[in-house]
Each structure stands twice: as structure tokens, then as C-alpha cells.
């Protein structure tokens, strides 16, 4: 699995005991339920608070933070293989269905909810349950910067470009970009593609052998994205800093160092935003605007799902049931940076807005495309292509974009073949 947002806080290699209740002699005789997670630091601590809130368990629980190596949880069965995996790439569920147990019948409908059924249900059988939802179309910004410049959050793509130009002319860098994490770049492109051509996005997501380079609408989305990234004065620190800057660094650029006005970052950025905000009252959020008047605003969705590697145990199924209870995630919601599937209450004002958009009827919601593209959407595929694309166009003006798009499509075609 490629480098992801999970690495930004430094994943621990240690196995941590959690949720261990009951008497030591009983627990010492009973096999632990091992949970593999990709979370680290604040997210890992928040998950431990969820486990601690489950009450008395008749078995010990061990949390195994695997970081970017979470896919190794599906390796050969051995004494250290996890019993439960919190999988950050739901698109892997169909690929690994032979390695997974079906979910308990009384929970199966949870995996058949809106959007999730596309990934978690195979041939009528539910192999995963949503635990944590990610809204990947959020833009965090400092309202004071826009207010001072007499600007408002954009409601169209063209307005966003104009806001960026106005800020640049005022000597303010509009955008911080954590291009050191390739998923940040794919998130940007996915929003543009979903906003400009939903049928193309859907076709690529469903294709057995997707070939984005053959879709004119995909090339058009690249050109649109290039218009923003290429505009001189847009990126805080320029292209060089953006290319080595990871996801949390971009957030600090906006809210800590205050060298940029805004950053595209999912809901789980909230704890980082609040930790580094120089002014806790100067935090705002808008969602990715429609590309054209009358068009739907794109909403790209990700998330972490619970899956049970074969063979499972009664204790592992019990733990899944406990974690699937609506109130189980309350401690993490309180800590911030957590959206529960279908839930719209209990969040900060910023996350409440995102949660409501995820359940709004008619919203243009789609799962993370790079996740569904498999190898093509990973580090040596679309991530690498977009990194090179940014390097060719950043700060160089729109004249360089057409040629850069053609090179990007040619590079992508090599990966496709």
C-alpha cells in the first residue's frame, strides 16, 4: 500500500494492549482479539478511548498499528495475524473477499447502506461494515483573510479561481498543498472530475480495467486542475515546498504559520487544525464548489471499514458488534476529526456541515476513485503522474498546461498497459 495520510503522525511499530478488562488470570488464558489499524498518534489515542468506552470485555484486545503496511493483515494465517482489520481502503474488500468472513447477519444491512454496498457487498454477501467516514471535498480556510480582502468563499469553480487571483494580487498565497502525500493530489483531481463529468467518474470506478487516458473528460479535468495549480503566486512556498510538504504541514501553513489562506483537507484534519490554529475563532470551512452553474457540488467519500479475516472467532464477532453500536464512537467524535456513517449530530459546527452534506438527497457522492482504481491509482500510478504534472506546471502560467496534460496522459497510458 502506498504512503498515506496515516504516516504523517508517525506510526508506532509496537503492539498496544487496550480494552483489557476482567481478571488477569482469566485474560491470561483467553486468546486476545487483535485489531490491525492504520492510525497513529492522535487517531490511535482516540481509537483507544473508543475501546475503553466499550465496558467490561471477557477477552483481552490488542491493537496493532500497521500504518501503511495495513495490507499485510491479509497475509498467511499465523499466530500474529489480526482477527479484525480497520481497513482504510474499502476498495480492497472485493479483491480480498476470499480472505474474509461474512459479517454477522444482524449487522449485514449496515454494509448495504448508501454507497457502501458498492464495495462491501459481493454477490449478496456483506464482507465489511463502515466504521469511520471521510469527507474528502472540504476546504479549510481562515475567514479573516477573505474578509480583509473583501472576498467570500466561492460557490463555483470559476469563483474559486478568481478568489485565488485576488488573494495573490494582494500578496497572499491562496493555497497550501501537501503534495508530499500523493493522495492529496488525487483527491483534488477526483473532485474536479466528479464535478465536471460524473458519468466519466462513475464509469472509471466501475470498470474492470479502467483506462483514464482514453477519456476526453479525464483530460479536460486535468486541464481544469492545471489552471489552478499553474497560476503564479497560488501555492504557498511554491512548487518545491509543496512537493515535499505532507498533509499536516499544509494545514500548519494555513493555521499555524499563516502563510496561506486555505487548504483542501478531509474532515479528519480537524484535530490538526485546532491544535495549530493561532486563532481558534479564525477557522472556516467550505466544500468543493460546482464546476459549472447548475451543476452538482462534488463530494468524494472515503472511510475505514471493519473486516474479519478468515477464520474468525466468536470474540472477534462480539467486538465487531460492540464497535458497530452507534454510541461506541462517541469518545472519538468528542475528540474531533470523526464522522460516523449516517449521523449528523454531536459534531463541531464545521463537521456538522460536512455530515449533513453526506446524507443530503441528490448530492453527487462517490467513493474515492484512486482507491477503486487499485494499482493504477496508487503510488506508482496516478500519484506519480500528478506529482510530475504539478512539477511541470506549478507557478508557470496556463500556457504550459496543454503540453503537460498530454505528457501526463502518455505517462498514465504506460501504467494502464
N, C-alpha and C positions, 0 to 999 in steps of 0.2 A: 504494500500500500504506500502511496506517495506521502511526502511530508504534508501534514495538515495543520489546522489551527490548534490541534491538541498539543503540539510540541512547544507552543510559544511560552508556556509556563514551566517547561522542564519536567518531562515525565519521570516518575520515580521507578527504579527497577525493582524496588522492594515489594514483597508481599505483605499487605497490611491486614491485620485482623480487625474485623468490625462486626457490630451487631451480635457479639457473643454474649448471650445471656444463659442463665441456668447454672448449675453447679459444675465446678471444674472436673469432677470425676466423671460425670455424665458426658460432658462435652469431649472429654479426652477419649471416650470410647466411640463416639459417633463421628462419622466422616463429615468433614466440612463441606459446605456448599461454596464452591469457588466461582467468583464473578469476575470475568475479564472486562475491563473498561479501557477506554482510550483517554479518559480525563486525567488531569493533573492539577496540582496546586489548589486554587480556589474551587474549581469544579469538583475535584476529588473530595475536598473537605465538605462541600455541600452534599455530595452523594452519601458520605458517611453520616451526615446529620439526618438524611432520609432513612438510612438503615437503623440508626439509633432510635428513631421515632416509631419503628415498627412494633415495639413492645417485646415481650419475652418470646424468644425462639427456642425450640427444642433441639437446635443444632447450631454449631458454630458457622460463621460466614467469613470467608477470606476474600478480600478484594485484590485483584491482580491488575495493576496499572500497566498495560502493554503499549500505550501511546500509539505510535504509527505502525507498530507491529501487531495490531489487533487481529489481522487476518490469520496470524499463526494459531489463533484459537481453534481453527478448523483443521489443524494438523492431525497426525496419527494419535489415536487414543493412548494415553499413558496416565500415570498417577497424578501428573500435574496439569492435565488438560482441564479447562474450566467446565463447569456444569451449566453456567448461564453466561451469555455474552451480550453486552450492551453494544450493539453494532452501529457505528456512525454512518455506515453506507447501506441504506436499505436496499439499494440496487443489487447488492450481493446475495440477497436472500434467495431469489430464483436460481442463481448459479450454484448455491450450496444446499439446495433442498434435500439432496441425498444424504447430507451430513446432519440434517436437523430433524428433531422430533416435531410432531404437530403440537400446536398449542391446546391446552385443555378445552374441552367442548364448551364449557360455561364462559370462556373468555374469547372464543373464536370470533365473535361478531366485532370485537374491538379492533381486530386486524382487517375488517371488511369495511371500515368507515371510509368516508370520502378521501380519495387519493391513495390511501394506504393499500387498498385492495389491489391496486395495480402491481404492487411489489411484494406484498406479504401473503397473498393468496395464490396458490398454484394448483391448478386442476381441482378447485373447490376446497382445498385443504389450507388452513391458516398456519403458517410457519413462523410468524413473528407478531409481536404486539408493540404498538407505539409507546414509548416511554417519555421522550422529550422531543418537542417540535422546534424547528428552527425557521425563523422568518428571514430570508436572505435578500430582501428587497428594501431594507431600511437604510436611511441615510441619517447619521447623527451629525448635528451641527451646533454652532454657538449662535443663538439668536441675536446677541449683542452685535455681532459682526454684520449681519444682514441689516439690522435696524439702523446702525450707524451709517450704512451705505444707502439707506432708503430702499432696501430690497425686501422681497418676500420669498418664502420657499416656492420653488417652481411647481406649476401644475401641468406643464408639458415639457417634453424633451427640449424643444426649441427655447423655452423659457430658462431651462437649466443652463443651456449654453450661453444665453445672454447674461444670466446671473454670474457665471464664471468670468465672462469678459468684463463685466462691470467691476467685479472684485479685483481682477488683475490690473485694470487701469488705475485702480485706487492703491495699488501696491500690495494687495493682499492675495496670497496664494489660496485659490479656492479649495483645492483638493489634496488630501493626503492619501497615498496609495501604498498599501503594503504588498508590493509586487513580489517580495521575497517569499510569500506564500502563494503558490500558483492558483489556489482555489479562489483567491480574491479576484484574480483576473477573469477566471471562468465565470464567477458569479456576475461580474459586470457584463460580460458578453451574453450570458444567459438571459439577463433582464432585458437587454436591448433586443435580442432575438425573439423572446416571448412577447415583448411589446409591439414589435414590428411585424411579426409573422407567426402567430400562434399555430397555424397548421404545419409550418415547417418544423417548429419546435416539437410538436406532438409526433410528427412523422419520424423524426430522428430518435425520439425517446422510445418509440415502439419498434423501430427497425431491428431485425436480427443482425444485419451487417450495415450499420449506418455509415454513410459517406457524405459528411457535411460539405466537402469541397465541391460536390456536384449540384448543390442547391444554390441558385442565384440569390435567394433570400438570405442565405447564410452569408454570402459575400456582401450583400447590402448591409447586413447588421455589422459586419466588420468595418465597413466604411463609415457607418454612423458612429461607432465607438471610436474609430480613428479620429473623427472630427473633434471629439472632446479631448482625447489624450494628446493629440498633436498641437493643440492650441498653446502658443508661447505663454509662459507665466502661469500655467494651470497647476502644475504639480509642485507641491512643497518639497524643496530640496532638489528639484529637477529629476531627470530620469535616473541618474546614478544612485541617488539616495533611495528612490522608490524601488529600484531593483534589489536592493539589499535589505530593505525595510520589511519586517514582518508585521503581521496583522496588529498586534498590540502596540507596536511602535508607531503605526499610523494613527492610532487613537490618541496616543500621547502627544503626537504632533499637533493635534487639534485642541485637546482639552488641557494638556499639561504645558507644553512649550508655547502653545497658541500661535503656531507658525502657519496654520491652515484653518479654513473655515468649516470644512465638512469632511466626512469620511463614510464611504459605503461599508457598513458593518452589520452583521446579523444581531438579533436580539441578545445573544449570549455575550455581546460586548458590554452589556450594561454594568457589570461589576468593575470592569476596567475603566469605563468612562467615569464612573462615580469615584473610583479610587484616585484618579489623576486630575479630575476637574479642578482647576484653580478656583472656579466659582461654581458651587453646587447649584446655583439658581440659573446658570447660563448653559443649560442643556436642552436641546430641542431635537425633534426627530420629524422627518418627512419620509414618505415612501416613494419608491421609484415612480416617476410620473409616466403617463401615457406617452407613446412616441408621437402620435398624431391626434388632432382634435376628434373627439368622438370615439377614440379607441379605448380599450380597457387598460387599466394600470396593471403591469405585470407583477405577479407575486411568485417568486421562486421559493420553494419549500424544501427544507432538509429535515434531519432528525436522527435520533438514536432509537433503535428498536431492540426489544428483548427477544433473543432466540435461544433455543435449547439444543445444544449439540447432542448427538446420539452417543451412547444410550443415556437417558435421563434418569432421575431418581424422584421419589415422592417428595423429598425435601426440596429439591430444585423447583418442582412444580408448585409447592406450597409458597416458596419465596416469590415466584412469579405472581401468584395470586395476591400476595400481600403488596407487592410493588405496583400492581395494577389498580389497587384501590385508589379512588380519586383523591382522598386526603393524604395518601402516603407522600406525595411530593410537596406538601405544604412547606416543610422546612427549606427546601431549595427555592421555592417561589419567594419566600420571605428574604432569602439571601440575595435574590435578584438574578437576572440572566436565565430565566427558565420559563418556557411556555409549555403548558400541558395541552394535549390534543383536545380540541373542542371546548376548552374552558376559557371564559372571558372575564373572570373576576379574581380579585386578590392581588393584582399586579400594580406596579407603578403606573402613573398616567401614560408614560411612553409605551410600555409594554402592553397596556390595556388597548391602546390604539392598534397595535400590531395584532393582538389576539382577536380583536373584532374583525379585522380585515381577513383573517384566516377562515372565518366562518361566514363571511358575508355572502349572500346568494348572488350568483352571477359573477363573482370575482374570477379573474383569469389566473387560477392557481395551477402550477405544475411542479413536479419534483425536480430537484437539481439534475440538470441534463448531463453534466460531466460524470456524475455518479452512475447514470444509466448507460453511458457510453462505454463503461468498462475501461479496458486498456487505452482506448482511443482518447478518453477524457482525462487520463492520468498524467503523471509527471513527464513521461517521455512522449506524450501526445499533445493534447490541446494546451496543457500548461506551458510546455516548452515553446509551442508555436506562438502563443500570446506573449510570452516573455520576449521573444525575438521581435515580435511585431511592435511592442512598446518601445523597445530599444531603437528600432528603426525610425519611429515617428515622433517620439516624445519631444516636445518643445520645438519641433521643426516646421510647424505650419501644415495646413491641409494639402499643399501641393504634393507632399511626399506620400500621402495616404494611398492613392490608387496603385502605385507600384508596390507598396508594402503589402497591400491586400493580396495582390497576385502572388507575391513570394510566399505569404502565409498559406494561401490555398495550395500552392505547389508543395510546401513542406507538409501540410496536412495530408495531402494525397499520398505521400510516401508512407505515412503512418497507417493510413487506411489499407494500403496494399500489403 
